[in-house]
Amino acid sequence: MSDNTANRPEPELLGKKSPLAKRSMIRPDASAACAISGALRGERFPKCLRLRSDREFEAVFAGQHVAVDQVLVIHALPNQLPYSRLGLSVSKRVGNAPLRNTWKRLIREAFRRQRAYLPVGLDLVVRPRKGSQPQYHAVTQSLSKLVSQLGRQLHCNKARGG
């Protein structure tokens, strides 16, 4: 019996992976997968394009790169990724819950639609300017102008589409 087990080839040589080999496999780069899946989904706004943790927001605010106009205030930090990510900060000072949600929807939609034309490699935290009104056209123009300005300041790569 020991002769039979000694002559058997290893499972990996047969094309089968052992449980240990599975655990040690290196997963594909998540950032590349996000960039690809985001492009394939077209109209979606995947989680990998959002800033979600407090640590990510704090890092962007600590970076001290800010662009401001009449509608938006945008904080930015280079992220070394092949895409830019968006974080929203809409405080109660902006107004009641329906107004805050309107701002968030407009900013998210403007970013999602203009993502191909914005500089890549930035973490952005966007907040509305106090006293400004939530109008899609104004938010779109403001976002485009301010993110391009921050991209030039931080020497980030130009957008994919433009």
Secondary structure as GFF3:
##gff-version 3
##sequence-region A 1 162
A	DSSP	alpha_helix	2	7	.	.	.	ID=ss1
A	DSSP	three_ten_helix	11	14	.	.	.	ID=ss2
A	DSSP	alpha_helix	19	24	.	.	.	ID=ss3
A	DSSP	alpha_helix	30	41	.	.	.	ID=ss4
A	DSSP	three_ten_helix	47	49	.	.	.	ID=ss5
A	DSSP	alpha_helix	54	63	.	.	.	ID=ss6
A	DSSP	beta_strand	65	68	.	.	.	ID=ss7
A	DSSP	beta_strand	72	78	.	.	.	ID=ss8
A	DSSP	beta_strand	85	88	.	.	.	ID=ss9
A	DSSP	three_ten_helix	92	94	.	.	.	ID=ss10
A	DSSP	alpha_helix	97	114	.	.	.	ID=ss11
A	DSSP	three_ten_helix	115	117	.	.	.	ID=ss12
A	DSSP	beta_strand	122	128	.	.	.	ID=ss13
A	DSSP	alpha_helix	136	153	.	.	.	ID=ss14
###
